[in-house]
Amino acid sequence: MGEQPMLLYTNTMQIRDTLTPDAFIALAIQWNQGSSWSENVIRGISWNGEHSVRFGTDEIWMAIEEYRGGEIIAVRYQKTDEDDTAWISDFVMDFADWELTVRLYQNFLPDKPGKRRSTYFVPPYFPRLLIDHGYVLEDGSLPVAYEPILIRRENVSLFSDVITGEQQYRLPVVYVSRTTADGVPIKASDLAYQLKGAAHVMVQESVSLDPLIRTVCHGKNTYHGAVGVYLPDGRHYRFFHGEEACPDRKLFRQVFFSVVRYWKDQPLPPLRTWDSIHQAILLEQQEAEPEVSTPAQPVQVAKDEAVQTEVVQPQTAKAQPEVADGQPVAPEPEKQADSPTENIRASRSLRERIRSLFSGKRFGGDET
């Protein structure tokens, strides 16, 4: 068993209701089969419409699990490199809330002491497929895209509305200003492509727009090559251009990881990780298990008691749900003969009971 995986990247995307479970699984398989890196491709995949299936070997595999009660399909892809570094990509699609959670982990085996975790990674390509197929909802007036928005004189209000609070978005907004020499401090197109829909990236068209932008933003904007990151919760960060040459690689990393940290800090609803789906499926299976009756025990009758014996009702033993977070789930009360409460059961659906079970639990990068 390896170390606890480290969460590198996560993002939640709102999806149109035109996406079907079959289309989602087909895109996940297309994502793997169309990889430009041949060593990442799983050989011999033959999908016949199954919603619970596994492909590959111990070194490289993809598994698909369907949680029927929760209308959720989870996909996990894992590849172990020659140095025993495991890269894990999870895509959990909730068809009840129409949200997709994307996560990327890195993991090592315990027999590799001193091995450093890599801080350089490329987020999964999968969100781009969903964007290209038109399955991702807009964020207010802005599309969710992997290309930057060029701020011109005609659309300067797109940026000023963020600064003044006139417009709020679900995603962070990254604004890249021009240097005094009219250069771009970082490659905004590369940043937008790497984030893959995790933020809106805006880039100033020309340094000549400085006076206009400063006026409409009441002097609160970033300028002279600085980059501003504006978060949905009202916080914002300014990162300054420190290298003479453009692009500034250090500045790029600072901006990129500020967005990544924001998403990693966001709490997830229940049933949005691979592990939570596995636990939900196990609980569902236990709920469906038939009751197992134990033989009735004979009643001992004393010699001086009446010969008539009381009929003993057989005791039933039902498999108990799995223990989660150290808190056992209370067993259901035994049925009582001729009791008016015999047919009374919890009215909550299985999905609601599982949500209650996992409520308050935050699935971070250390849970798989």
C-alpha positions in Angstrom: 0.0 0.0 0.0 1.4 3.4 -0.9 1.3 6.7 0.7 -1.8 8.8 0.8 -2.2 10.4 -2.6 -1.5 14.1 -2.9 -4.3 16.2 -4.6 -2.7 18.2 -7.3 -5.6 19.7 -9.2 -9.4 19.8 -8.8 -12.2 21.6 -10.5 -16.0 21.5 -10.5 -17.9 22.2 -13.8 -21.6 22.8 -14.3 -22.9 20.6 -17.1 -25.8 20.8 -19.5 -28.6 18.3 -19.1 -27.9 17.2 -22.7 -25.0 15.0 -21.5 -26.1 11.4 -21.1 -24.4 8.7 -19.1 -23.4 6.8 -22.2 -22.0 10.0 -23.8 -20.0 10.7 -20.6 -18.4 7.3 -20.5 -17.7 7.4 -24.2 -15.9 10.7 -23.8 -13.8 9.4 -20.9 -12.7 6.4 -23.1 -12.1 8.8 -26.0 -9.9 10.9 -23.7 -7.7 8.0 -23.0 -7.6 6.4 -26.4 -6.9 9.8 -28.1 -3.9 10.6 -25.8 -0.9 12.0 -27.7 1.3 9.9 -25.3 1.2 6.3 -26.4 2.4 5.0 -23.0 -0.8 6.5 -21.4 -3.2 4.6 -23.7 -4.9 1.4 -22.4 -4.7 -1.3 -25.0 -7.6 -3.5 -26.0 -10.5 -1.4 -24.7 -13.8 -2.9 -25.9 -16.8 -1.0 -24.4 -20.2 -2.5 -24.9 -22.3 0.1 -23.0 -21.5 -1.2 -19.5 -21.8 1.4 -16.7 -19.7 -0.6 -14.3 -16.5 -2.1 -15.9 -12.7 -2.1 -15.7 -10.1 -2.0 -18.4 -6.3 -2.5 -18.4 -3.7 -4.0 -16.2 -2.3 -3.4 -12.7 0.1 -0.8 -14.1 -2.4 1.2 -16.2 -6.2 0.9 -15.9 -9.5 2.6 -16.0 -12.5 1.7 -13.9 -16.1 3.0 -14.3 -18.6 2.7 -11.4 -22.3 3.6 -11.5 -24.2 4.5 -8.3 -27.8 4.0 -9.4 -29.5 5.5 -6.4 -27.5 8.7 -6.7 -27.5 9.0 -10.4 -23.7 9.3 -10.3 -21.1 7.8 -12.6 -17.4 7.8 -11.5 -14.4 7.2 -13.7 -10.9 6.5 -12.3 -7.8 6.3 -14.5 -4.5 5.3 -12.9 -1.0 4.9 -14.5 2.1 3.8 -12.6 5.4 4.9 -14.0 8.6 2.9 -14.0 9.8 4.8 -10.9 6.6 3.7 -9.1 4.9 7.1 -9.3 1.2 6.7 -9.7 -0.9 9.3 -11.5 -4.6 9.2 -10.7 -7.3 11.1 -12.6 -10.9 11.0 -11.3 -14.0 12.2 -13.1 -17.2 12.1 -11.0 -20.4 13.1 -12.8 -23.5 13.9 -10.7 -26.5 13.6 -13.0 -28.8 14.8 -10.3 -27.0 18.1 -9.7 -25.5 18.3 -13.2 -22.0 18.9 -11.9 -18.7 17.3 -12.8 -15.8 17.0 -10.4 -12.3 16.6 -11.9 -9.4 15.6 -9.7 -5.7 14.7 -10.3 -3.6 12.9 -7.7 0.0 11.8 -7.4 1.1 8.9 -5.3 4.3 7.0 -4.4 5.0 3.5 -3.0 6.4 3.5 0.5 9.6 1.8 -0.6 10.8 5.0 -2.2 11.9 7.0 0.8 13.1 10.6 0.1 11.4 10.8 -3.2 10.1 14.3 -3.8 6.7 14.9 -5.0 6.5 16.8 -8.3 5.0 20.3 -8.3 4.9 20.3 -12.1 2.0 18.7 -13.7 -0.5 19.1 -16.5 -4.2 18.9 -15.6 -6.3 16.3 -17.4 -7.3 17.0 -20.9 -10.8 15.7 -20.3 -12.5 19.0 -19.5 -11.5 20.3 -22.9 -13.5 17.5 -24.6 -16.6 18.5 -22.6 -16.1 22.2 -23.6 -15.6 21.3 -27.3 -18.7 19.2 -27.3 -20.8 22.1 -25.8 -21.6 20.2 -22.6 -20.3 22.9 -20.2 -22.6 25.7 -19.0 -21.7 29.4 -19.2 -20.7 31.3 -16.1 -23.1 34.2 -16.2 -22.3 36.2 -19.3 -18.9 34.5 -19.9 -18.3 31.1 -21.5 -16.2 28.5 -19.7 -13.3 28.1 -22.0 -9.6 27.3 -22.3 -8.7 30.4 -24.2 -8.1 33.9 -22.9 -10.5 36.9 -23.3 -8.9 39.9 -25.0 -9.9 43.1 -23.2 -10.4 45.9 -25.7 -11.9 49.3 -25.6 -15.3 47.9 -26.7 -15.5 45.3 -23.9 -13.5 46.8 -21.1 -16.6 46.6 -18.9 -16.1 42.8 -18.7 -13.1 43.5 -16.5 -14.3 46.7 -14.8 -17.5 45.0 -13.6 -15.4 42.4 -11.8 -13.3 45.2 -10.1 -16.3 47.3 -9.1 -18.4 44.3 -8.0 -21.1 44.9 -10.7 -20.6 41.3 -11.9 -19.8 38.2 -9.9 -18.8 34.9 -11.4 -18.7 31.3 -10.2 -15.1 31.0 -11.4 -12.0 33.0 -10.4 -11.0 35.8 -12.8 -7.4 36.3 -13.8 -6.5 39.6 -15.4 -3.1 40.0 -17.1 -2.1 43.7 -17.7 0.5 44.9 -20.2 4.0 46.0 -19.2 5.2 49.6 -19.8 6.9 48.3 -22.9 3.5 46.9 -24.1 4.6 43.3 -23.4 2.6 40.5 -21.9 4.3 39.2 -18.6 3.0 35.7 -19.0 1.5 33.6 -21.8 -2.2 34.1 -21.1 -3.1 31.5 -23.7 -0.9 28.9 -22.0 -2.4 29.8 -18.6 -6.0 29.4 -19.9 -5.2 26.1 -21.6 -3.6 24.7 -18.4 -6.4 25.7 -16.2 -8.9 24.2 -18.6 -12.1 26.0 -17.5 -11.0 26.5 -13.8 -10.8 30.3 -14.3 -11.6 33.1 -16.7 -8.4 34.5 -18.1 -8.5 38.1 -19.4 -5.6 39.9 -21.0 -5.2 43.6 -21.8 -5.0 44.2 -25.5 -2.7 47.3 -25.4 -0.9 49.5 -22.9 -2.7 52.4 -24.5 -5.8 51.3 -22.6 -4.2 52.1 -19.2 -5.9 55.5 -18.7 -9.4 54.1 -19.7 -9.1 51.0 -17.5 -7.9 53.0 -14.6 -10.8 55.4 -14.9 -13.6 52.7 -15.2 -12.0 50.7 -12.4 -11.6 53.7 -10.1 -7.8 53.1 -9.8 -8.3 49.6 -8.3 -7.0 47.6 -11.3 -3.6 46.0 -11.8 -1.3 47.5 -14.3 2.3 47.7 -15.6 2.6 43.9 -16.1 1.0 42.9 -12.8 -1.5 40.0 -12.7 -4.7 40.2 -10.6 -6.5 37.1 -9.4 -10.1 37.8 -8.3 -11.9 35.0 -6.4 -15.6 34.5 -6.2 -15.5 34.9 -2.4 -14.3 38.5 -2.7 -10.6 37.9 -2.1 -8.1 39.0 -4.6 -4.3 38.7 -5.1 -1.8 40.8 -7.0 1.3 39.2 -8.5 4.0 41.6 -9.8 6.2 41.1 -12.9 9.7 40.6 -11.5 11.8 39.6 -14.5 12.9 41.8 -17.3 12.3 39.2 -19.9 8.9 38.1 -20.9 7.3 35.7 -20.3 8.0 35.5 -16.6 7.9 31.8 -15.6 7.9 32.4 -11.9 4.9 34.7 -12.2 3.1 32.1 -14.3 3.5 29.5 -11.6 2.4 31.9 -8.9 -0.8 32.7 -10.7 -1.5 29.1 -11.8 -1.2 27.7 -8.2 -3.3 30.5 -6.7 -6.2 29.3 -8.8 -5.4 25.6 -8.0 -5.3 26.4 -4.2 -8.7 28.1 -4.4 -10.3 25.0 -5.9 -8.5 22.7 -3.5 -9.9 24.7 -0.5 -13.5 24.4 -1.7 -15.5 21.8 0.3 -17.1 19.1 -1.8 -20.7 17.9 -1.5 -21.1 14.2 -0.5 -20.6 11.6 -3.2 -18.2 13.6 -5.3 -15.0 11.5 -4.9 -14.1 8.0 -6.1 -13.9 6.6 -2.5 -17.2 8.1 -1.4 -18.9 6.4 -4.4 -17.3 3.1 -3.5 -18.6 3.4 0.0 -22.1 4.3 -1.2 -22.2 1.3 -3.5 -21.2 -1.0 -0.7 -23.9 0.4 1.5 -26.4 0.0 -1.3 -25.4 -3.6 -1.7 -25.8 -4.3 2.0 -29.2 -2.7 2.0 -30.2 -5.1 -0.7 -29.0 -8.2 1.1 -31.7 -10.6 2.1 -32.4 -11.3 5.8 -30.8 -14.4 7.3 -32.9 -16.2 9.8 -31.4 -18.1 12.7 -33.1 -21.3 14.0 -35.6 -20.8 16.8 -34.1 -21.9 20.2 -36.2 -24.4 22.3 -37.7 -23.0 25.5 -36.7 -24.8 28.7 -39.7 -25.6 30.8 -39.4 -26.3 34.5 -41.0 -29.5 35.8 -43.4 -27.7 38.0 -44.5 -25.3 35.2 -47.5 -25.9 32.9 -46.9 -28.3 30.1 -48.1 -25.7 27.6 -45.1 -24.1 25.9 -45.0 -20.6 24.5 -44.2 -20.3 20.8 -40.9 -18.5 20.3 -40.6 -16.2 17.3 -37.4 -16.7 15.4 -34.8 -14.0 15.6 -33.5 -12.4 12.5 -30.0 -11.2 11.8 -29.5 -8.6 9.1 -26.1 -7.5 7.8 -25.3 -4.2 9.3 -24.1 -1.2 7.1 -20.4 -0.5 6.9 -18.9 1.8 9.6 -17.9 5.2 8.2 -15.7 7.7 10.0 -15.6 5.5 13.1 -19.4 6.0 13.7 -21.4 2.8 13.2 -24.8 3.2 11.6 -27.6 2.3 14.0 -29.3 -1.0 13.0 -33.0 -1.0 12.2 -35.3 -2.1 15.0 -36.5 -5.7 14.9 -40.0 -6.3 13.7 -42.5 -7.0 16.4 -45.3 -9.4 15.7 -48.8 -7.8 15.4 -47.3 -4.4 16.1 -48.9 -1.3 14.6 -45.4 -0.1 13.7 -44.5 -3.3 11.8 -44.5 -1.7 8.4 -43.1 1.7 9.4 -39.6 2.4 7.8 -37.5 5.4 7.3 -39.1 7.5 4.6 -35.8 9.0 3.3 -34.4 7.6 0.1 -31.2 5.7 0.0 -29.5 8.7 -1.6 -30.6 10.9 1.3 -29.4 8.4 3.9 -26.0 8.2 2.3 -25.8 11.9 2.0 -26.6 12.1 5.7 -23.9 9.5 6.4 -21.3 11.6 4.6 -22.6 15.0 5.6 -20.0 17.3 7.0 -17.1 15.1 5.6 -14.8 17.0 3.4 -12.9 14.9 0.9 -9.6 16.5 0.3 -6.4 15.2 -1.3 -5.6 12.6 1.3 -8.6 10.3 1.2 -7.9 7.6 -1.4 
